[in-house]
Amino acid sequence: MRPCFYSDPFSGRNVALKQSAAQSSRLLPATNVWLARYAVDGTTGGNNSLTCTHTAPDRPTPGWWTMTFSTIEMKTKMY
């Protein structure tokens, strides 16, 4: 999984930045790499274990990654 960037269609702002993230497993569980928080830390400078998140291969079901927004914002666009 590459670094995540969820942009607000109205402002272009990264709405995933610094949100709470979790995942079912890590590719290398005994190390401090491929953590869920790397997907929302704002770092987009590469595709490696310190800037991306990665779940373990299917064991026994596919891995999952989730993010929880800290606030709810209503957006409307006027034409």
C-alpha angles and dihedrals in degrees: 000000000000123000109291124238115178107184128200105239091219102046104017088231118150100248093184094060112125094351123142113274134183137174138193097241144344128243091234105024096181092060138064094246137099091032121170092238091063089072092062103032094096096245111134100161101113152342103263141112095274097050103034139050125231132180123217119264114278107301100190096314131026116281123250137208125197139182129201120209114225094212139023119232127187114216128192128176121214120208 
